[in-house]
Amino acid sequence: MIEGILLEGLIYGIMALGVFMSFRILDFPDLTAEGAFPFGASVGGALIAGGTPAPLALLAAFGAGALAGCATSAIHHGLRVPALLAGIVTITGLYSIDLRVLGGRANLPLIAKNPVMRSAESWLGSSFNTSWASFLAFALITFVILVVLDLFFHSEVGVALGALGNNEASVVSAGVNPVRLRTFGIALGNGLAGLSGALAASYQGFADVNFGQGVIAAGLASVMLGELLIRSNRIGVLLFRVILGSLLFRAIMYAGRSWGYLAGITPNDLKLMTAVLVVVALALTRWKDRLATMGPRRGKAAP
């Protein structure tokens, strides 16, 4: 039970990292992850079912998500379409593409051929508990992603990407093309969503075109819950707290599914719970920020 919550938190935490990059680092309200997630699941699932080695299938899922991000960026920058609408257009088109990738089916089972989970369950030996072995395997994957992202954001391109969201004029004055840089950031964030989708398909045992429903709300809830847990300006900590927020979000949702009946909550109310979590987390974050700014003022006013 606990290992399942942790495993889901890690898998969807990778998607939340992509949402964090779009909404927090780039300050770009991008909804594409809702389409990139099932697109990555469809591409990764179809390749895995076809016998493609798991690493290549996961890399292709990342590339599929990145292509979805590039499509949104092209619509936004090329046609001057608002970011939210550009993402919706991409999501709409990807649904039909997902059906084609899955051979005209809305669902592709991976029970018979699932090398990702088979490797995750057996990499520590047959005597080790398979559930905890899977959790440790995905924890290792998440750790590698966090390290790579941390190193990237300390590079010249990563620093410029962070500056783009805060002050685009400073990036332009440095001679960097903001459109190309933003496109790269959008592609990277949605690539993570596509990778997360492929890992989720392996974990669930099937790829489905409806995988993306609600992932943006879940990603935002994870980001905001992480902000409530830890305050920091260091990029490594900011990335890590997104994963912590995802773990907490999955734990809350599990509690709602398991014990929500005590409060009259049914499985039909889980989407409402997600929306409420986003609103509550946002309100608490604003409240904490207000307290943080009021603290120094009170200190100055004291005799």
TORDREN-779245 format. One record per residue (C-alpha): residue number from 1; residue in three letters; z, x, y. Coordinates in steps of 0.2 Angstrom, whole numbers, plus 5000, padded with zeros to 4 digits. Layout:
[rec NUM "ala" [Z X Y]],
...
//
This chain:
[rec 1 "met" [5000 5000 5000]],
[rec 2 "ile" [5005 5013 5013]],
[rec 3 "glu" [4992 5025 5008]],
[rec 4 "gly" [4979 5011 5010]],
[rec 5 "ile" [4985 5008 5028]],
[rec 6 "leu" [4984 5026 5032]],
[rec 7 "leu" [4967 5028 5024]],
[rec 8 "glu" [4960 5013 5034]],
[rec 9 "gly" [4968 5020 5050]],
[rec 10 "leu" [4959 5037 5047]],
[rec 11 "ile" [4942 5030 5043]],
[rec 12 "tyr" [4942 5018 5058]],
[rec 13 "gly" [4951 5031 5069]],
[rec 14 "ile" [4934 5041 5068]],
[rec 15 "met" [4925 5026 5075]],
[rec 16 "ala" [4939 5024 5088]],
[rec 17 "leu" [4936 5042 5094]],
[rec 18 "gly" [4918 5037 5098]],
[rec 19 "val" [4924 5022 5108]],
[rec 20 "phe" [4936 5034 5117]],
[rec 21 "met" [4922 5045 5122]],
[rec 22 "ser" [4912 5031 5129]],
[rec 23 "phe" [4926 5021 5138]],
[rec 24 "arg" [4938 5035 5143]],
[rec 25 "ile" [4928 5051 5144]],
[rec 26 "leu" [4911 5045 5150]],
[rec 27 "asp" [4918 5029 5159]],
[rec 28 "phe" [4903 5020 5151]],
[rec 29 "pro" [4907 5003 5144]],
[rec 30 "asp" [4896 5004 5129]],
[rec 31 "leu" [4896 4991 5115]],
[rec 32 "thr" [4884 5000 5104]],
[rec 33 "ala" [4897 5005 5092]],
[rec 34 "glu" [4897 4987 5085]],
[rec 35 "gly" [4879 4990 5079]],
[rec 36 "ala" [4881 5009 5076]],
[rec 37 "phe" [4895 5006 5064]],
[rec 38 "pro" [4885 4995 5051]],
[rec 39 "phe" [4870 5005 5055]],
[rec 40 "gly" [4878 5020 5048]],
[rec 41 "ala" [4886 5010 5034]],
[rec 42 "ser" [4868 5004 5029]],
[rec 43 "val" [4860 5021 5030]],
[rec 44 "gly" [4874 5030 5021]],
[rec 45 "gly" [4876 5017 5008]],
[rec 46 "ala" [4857 5015 5005]],
[rec 47 "leu" [4855 5034 5003]],
[rec 48 "ile" [4871 5036 4992]],
[rec 49 "ala" [4864 5021 4981]],
[rec 50 "gly" [4848 5030 4980]],
[rec 51 "gly" [4856 5046 4973]],
[rec 52 "thr" [4856 5057 4989]],
[rec 53 "pro" [4871 5069 4989]],
[rec 54 "ala" [4886 5063 4998]],
[rec 55 "pro" [4886 5076 5012]],
[rec 56 "leu" [4868 5073 5017]],
[rec 57 "ala" [4871 5054 5016]],
[rec 58 "leu" [4886 5055 5028]],
[rec 59 "leu" [4876 5067 5040]],
[rec 60 "ala" [4861 5054 5040]],
[rec 61 "ala" [4874 5041 5044]],
[rec 62 "phe" [4880 5051 5059]],
[rec 63 "gly" [4862 5053 5064]],
[rec 64 "ala" [4859 5035 5063]],
[rec 65 "gly" [4873 5031 5074]],
[rec 66 "ala" [4867 5044 5087]],
[rec 67 "leu" [4850 5036 5087]],
[rec 68 "ala" [4858 5020 5091]],
[rec 69 "gly" [4867 5028 5106]],
[rec 70 "cys" [4851 5036 5112]],
[rec 71 "ala" [4842 5019 5111]],
[rec 72 "thr" [4856 5011 5122]],
[rec 73 "ser" [4855 5026 5134]],
[rec 74 "ala" [4836 5024 5135]],
[rec 75 "ile" [4837 5006 5139]],
[rec 76 "his" [4851 5009 5152]],
[rec 77 "his" [4843 5023 5161]],
[rec 78 "gly" [4825 5020 5158]],
[rec 79 "leu" [4825 5001 5162]],
[rec 80 "arg" [4840 5001 5174]],
[rec 81 "val" [4848 4988 5162]],
[rec 82 "pro" [4867 4987 5164]],
[rec 83 "ala" [4877 4997 5151]],
[rec 84 "leu" [4885 4981 5143]],
[rec 85 "leu" [4868 4972 5141]],
[rec 86 "ala" [4859 4988 5135]],
[rec 87 "gly" [4872 4989 5121]],
[rec 88 "ile" [4870 4971 5116]],
[rec 89 "val" [4851 4973 5115]],
[rec 90 "thr" [4853 4988 5104]],
[rec 91 "ile" [4866 4978 5093]],
[rec 92 "thr" [4854 4964 5091]],
[rec 93 "gly" [4840 4974 5086]],
[rec 94 "leu" [4850 4985 5074]],
[rec 95 "tyr" [4855 4969 5064]],
[rec 96 "ser" [4836 4967 5058]],
[rec 97 "ile" [4835 4986 5055]],
[rec 98 "asp" [4850 4985 5044]],
[rec 99 "leu" [4843 4972 5033]],
[rec 100 "arg" [4827 4982 5031]],
[rec 101 "val" [4837 4998 5027]],
[rec 102 "leu" [4847 4988 5013]],
[rec 103 "gly" [4831 4981 5006]],
[rec 104 "gly" [4831 4964 5013]],
[rec 105 "arg" [4849 4961 5007]],
[rec 106 "ala" [4864 4958 5018]],
[rec 107 "asn" [4876 4967 5006]],
[rec 108 "leu" [4873 4983 4995]],
[rec 109 "pro" [4887 4986 4981]],
[rec 110 "leu" [4892 5004 4979]],
[rec 111 "ile" [4904 5002 4964]],
[rec 112 "ala" [4892 5010 4951]],
[rec 113 "lys" [4888 5025 4962]],
[rec 114 "asn" [4901 5030 4975]],
[rec 115 "pro" [4902 5049 4975]],
[rec 116 "val" [4912 5050 4991]],
[rec 117 "met" [4927 5040 4984]],
[rec 118 "arg" [4925 5048 4967]],
[rec 119 "ser" [4926 5066 4975]],
[rec 120 "ala" [4940 5060 4986]],
[rec 121 "glu" [4950 5053 4971]],
[rec 122 "ser" [4948 5068 4960]],
[rec 123 "trp" [4948 5084 4972]],
[rec 124 "leu" [4966 5088 4968]],
[rec 125 "gly" [4964 5086 4950]],
[rec 126 "ser" [4966 5071 4937]],
[rec 127 "ser" [4985 5072 4937]],
[rec 128 "phe" [4987 5068 4955]],
[rec 129 "asn" [4988 5050 4962]],
[rec 130 "thr" [4971 5045 4966]],
[rec 131 "ser" [4976 5034 4981]],
[rec 132 "trp" [4986 5049 4989]],
[rec 133 "ala" [4972 5061 4985]],
[rec 134 "ser" [4960 5050 4994]],
[rec 135 "phe" [4971 5049 5009]],
[rec 136 "leu" [4973 5068 5010]],
[rec 137 "ala" [4954 5070 5008]],
[rec 138 "phe" [4950 5059 5022]],
[rec 139 "ala" [4965 5066 5032]],
[rec 140 "leu" [4956 5083 5030]],
[rec 141 "ile" [4939 5076 5036]],
[rec 142 "thr" [4948 5068 5051]],
[rec 143 "phe" [4957 5085 5055]],
[rec 144 "val" [4940 5094 5054]],
[rec 145 "ile" [4932 5082 5066]],
[rec 146 "leu" [4947 5083 5078]],
[rec 147 "val" [4946 5102 5078]],
[rec 148 "val" [4927 5102 5081]],
[rec 149 "leu" [4929 5090 5095]],
[rec 150 "asp" [4943 5099 5103]],
[rec 151 "leu" [4932 5115 5102]],
[rec 152 "phe" [4917 5106 5109]],
[rec 153 "phe" [4927 5099 5124]],
[rec 154 "his" [4933 5117 5128]],
[rec 155 "ser" [4915 5123 5129]],
[rec 156 "glu" [4904 5123 5145]],
[rec 157 "val" [4895 5107 5139]],
[rec 158 "gly" [4911 5098 5134]],
[rec 159 "val" [4919 5102 5151]],
[rec 160 "ala" [4904 5095 5160]],
[rec 161 "leu" [4904 5080 5149]],
[rec 162 "gly" [4922 5077 5154]],
[rec 163 "ala" [4918 5080 5173]],
[rec 164 "leu" [4904 5067 5172]],
[rec 165 "gly" [4915 5053 5169]],
[rec 166 "asn" [4927 5058 5183]],
[rec 167 "asn" [4914 5063 5196]],
[rec 168 "glu" [4896 5063 5193]],
[rec 169 "ala" [4892 5071 5210]],
[rec 170 "ser" [4901 5087 5204]],
[rec 171 "val" [4890 5088 5189]],
[rec 172 "val" [4874 5085 5199]],
[rec 173 "ser" [4880 5099 5212]],
[rec 174 "ala" [4882 5111 5197]],
[rec 175 "gly" [4863 5108 5193]],
[rec 176 "val" [4866 5098 5177]],
[rec 177 "asn" [4855 5083 5173]],
[rec 178 "pro" [4868 5068 5172]],
[rec 179 "val" [4856 5057 5162]],
[rec 180 "arg" [4853 5070 5148]],
[rec 181 "leu" [4872 5074 5148]],
[rec 182 "arg" [4877 5056 5147]],
[rec 183 "thr" [4864 5052 5134]],
[rec 184 "phe" [4871 5066 5123]],
[rec 185 "gly" [4889 5059 5125]],
[rec 186 "ile" [4884 5042 5121]],
[rec 187 "ala" [4874 5048 5105]],
[rec 188 "leu" [4889 5059 5100]],
[rec 189 "gly" [4901 5044 5102]],
[rec 190 "asn" [4890 5032 5092]],
[rec 191 "gly" [4887 5046 5079]],
[rec 192 "leu" [4905 5046 5075]],
[rec 193 "ala" [4904 5027 5074]],
[rec 194 "gly" [4890 5028 5061]],
[rec 195 "leu" [4899 5041 5051]],
[rec 196 "ser" [4915 5030 5051]],
[rec 197 "gly" [4904 5016 5045]],
[rec 198 "ala" [4897 5026 5030]],
[rec 199 "leu" [4915 5031 5026]],
[rec 200 "ala" [4921 5013 5027]],
[rec 201 "ala" [4907 5007 5016]],
[rec 202 "ser" [4912 5020 5003]],
[rec 203 "tyr" [4930 5015 5004]],
[rec 204 "gln" [4926 4996 5003]],
[rec 205 "gly" [4913 4999 4989]],
[rec 206 "phe" [4899 4990 4998]],
[rec 207 "ala" [4888 4991 5013]],
[rec 208 "asp" [4886 4975 5024]],
[rec 209 "val" [4876 4971 5039]],
[rec 210 "asn" [4892 4962 5046]],
[rec 211 "phe" [4903 4977 5045]],
[rec 212 "gly" [4902 4979 5064]],
[rec 213 "gln" [4911 4963 5069]],
[rec 214 "gly" [4926 4966 5080]],
[rec 215 "val" [4925 4985 5078]],
[rec 216 "ile" [4924 4988 5097]],
[rec 217 "ala" [4940 4977 5100]],
[rec 218 "ala" [4949 4987 5086]],
[rec 219 "gly" [4943 5003 5093]],
[rec 220 "leu" [4949 4999 5111]],
[rec 221 "ala" [4966 4993 5103]],
[rec 222 "ser" [4968 5009 5094]],
[rec 223 "val" [4964 5019 5110]],
[rec 224 "met" [4976 5009 5121]],
[rec 225 "leu" [4990 5009 5107]],
[rec 226 "gly" [4988 5028 5107]],
[rec 227 "glu" [4990 5029 5125]],
[rec 228 "leu" [5006 5020 5124]],
[rec 229 "leu" [5013 5032 5111]],
[rec 230 "ile" [5009 5048 5120]],
[rec 231 "arg" [5006 5053 5138]],
[rec 232 "ser" [4996 5069 5140]],
[rec 233 "asn" [4981 5077 5149]],
[rec 234 "arg" [4976 5089 5135]],
[rec 235 "ile" [4960 5084 5127]],
[rec 236 "gly" [4967 5089 5109]],
[rec 237 "val" [4982 5078 5112]],
[rec 238 "leu" [4971 5064 5119]],
[rec 239 "leu" [4960 5064 5103]],
[rec 240 "phe" [4975 5065 5091]],
[rec 241 "arg" [4983 5050 5099]],
[rec 242 "val" [4968 5040 5096]],
[rec 243 "ile" [4970 5043 5077]],
[rec 244 "leu" [4989 5038 5079]],
[rec 245 "gly" [4984 5022 5088]],
[rec 246 "ser" [4972 5018 5074]],
[rec 247 "leu" [4985 5020 5061]],
[rec 248 "leu" [4997 5009 5071]],
[rec 249 "phe" [4984 4996 5074]],
[rec 250 "arg" [4980 4995 5055]],
[rec 251 "ala" [4999 4994 5051]],
[rec 252 "ile" [5001 4980 5063]],
[rec 253 "met" [4986 4971 5056]],
[rec 254 "tyr" [4993 4973 5038]],
[rec 255 "ala" [5009 4966 5044]],
[rec 256 "gly" [5000 4951 5051]],
[rec 257 "arg" [4991 4948 5034]],
[rec 258 "ser" [5006 4951 5023]],
[rec 259 "trp" [5020 4943 5033]],
[rec 260 "gly" [5012 4933 5047]],
[rec 261 "tyr" [5014 4917 5037]],
[rec 262 "leu" [5032 4918 5043]],
[rec 263 "ala" [5026 4915 5060]],
[rec 264 "gly" [5012 4903 5055]],
[rec 265 "ile" [4999 4916 5056]],
[rec 266 "thr" [4984 4915 5044]],
[rec 267 "pro" [4970 4927 5040]],
[rec 268 "asn" [4959 4916 5052]],
[rec 269 "asp" [4970 4922 5066]],
[rec 270 "leu" [4967 4941 5064]],
[rec 271 "lys" [4953 4942 5077]],
[rec 272 "leu" [4965 4933 5089]],
[rec 273 "met" [4979 4946 5085]],
[rec 274 "thr" [4966 4960 5089]],
[rec 275 "ala" [4962 4952 5105]],
[rec 276 "val" [4981 4949 5110]],
[rec 277 "leu" [4984 4967 5105]],
[rec 278 "val" [4971 4974 5117]],
[rec 279 "val" [4978 4963 5131]],
[rec 280 "val" [4996 4968 5127]],
[rec 281 "ala" [4992 4986 5126]],
[rec 282 "leu" [4982 4986 5142]],
[rec 283 "ala" [4996 4977 5151]],
[rec 284 "leu" [5009 4989 5144]],
[rec 285 "thr" [4999 5004 5149]],
[rec 286 "arg" [4997 4998 5167]],
[rec 287 "trp" [5016 4995 5167]],
[rec 288 "lys" [5019 5012 5161]],
[rec 289 "asp" [5007 5020 5174]],
[rec 290 "arg" [5016 5010 5188]],
[rec 291 "leu" [5033 5016 5183]],
[rec 292 "ala" [5027 5034 5182]],
[rec 293 "thr" [5020 5033 5200]],
[rec 294 "met" [5036 5024 5206]],
[rec 295 "gly" [5047 5037 5199]],
[rec 296 "pro" [5042 5052 5210]],
[rec 297 "arg" [5043 5040 5225]],
[rec 298 "arg" [5061 5035 5221]],
[rec 299 "gly" [5065 5053 5219]],
[rec 300 "lys" [5058 5057 5237]],
[rec 301 "ala" [5067 5042 5245]],
[rec 302 "ala" [5084 5047 5237]],
[rec 303 "pro" [5096 5056 5250]],
//
